[in-house]
Amino acid sequence: MSTQLLVSIRKTEDALPSAAPETAVVRLVSVLPGDWVVRPAGTTTDAATVAVTAPAGTAAPEALRTVDEALSTPPMQGWIRD
């Protein structure tokens, strides 16, 4: 069975002033593994929530580590998991 998580990310002071949550979601999709499914679940001016589905056999802590690693890549500068 696959692992499904609701993940919230938010903008930090390191983000560009023009950084939009919708763009951050698209970037997050691009830096997560290709076999993961990411669906937008909502945005505000400084945050986004996504539903993340990791492949079968991926434990929730491992999935969150992978999300955190993705958020540490250059395209995600200025965004952290909330």
N, C-alpha and C positions, 0 to 999 in steps of 0.2 A: 504494500500500500504506500502511496506517495505521502510526503510530508507537506502539509499546507499550513502556512503561517500568515498572519496579518502583520505587516511591518510598516512602521511609521518612520519617516526620515524628516529631518528639519535642517534648515539653512543655518549656518554659523556665521560669525563675523568675517570668516575667511572667504565667504562666497562673494562673487561679484554682485553689485547692487541690482543688476539686471537679471540675476539668476532666477529663473522661473521654476516652480515645482514640477510643472508639466514636462519641461525639458529634462529635469533631473530624473524623472521616471523613465523617459526614453533612454537616457544615458545609462541608468541602472540596468535596464534590459540588455543593453549592448555589452556590459561588462560582466554580467552573470553568465554561468555556463549555458551553452546553447540548448541543453535539454531541460532547462528550467522554464516554467511558465510564470509570467508576471502580468497581473491584471490591475489596472488602476482602480482604487477603491474610494478615492477622494483627495481633494487638495484644498489648501488655504493659501494665503499669500506667502507664507514662510515654510510650509510643510506639505508632505504628501503621504498618503497611505496606499500601500499596494498589497494585493493578495499574491503571495509567492507559493508556488508549488514546486518542490524539489523531487527528484526521482525517488522511486521506491528504494528503501534501504537507507535513506538519508535521515539520520536522527535530527530532531529539532535543534539541539545545540550545534551540531555540525552545519546545519543550514544557516543558522544565525552567524556562525563564524565566516561562512562563505559570503554572506551579505556584507558583513563588516569588512572583509578583505576587498570586496568590490567597491565599497564606499571609500576605501583608502587609495584607490587608483586616481591618477591625475584627472580623468574626466569628471570625477565626483568631488573634486576639491570644493570644500565649503559646505559639504553635506555629511551628516552623521545620523546614525540610527537613534531614534528617540525612545 
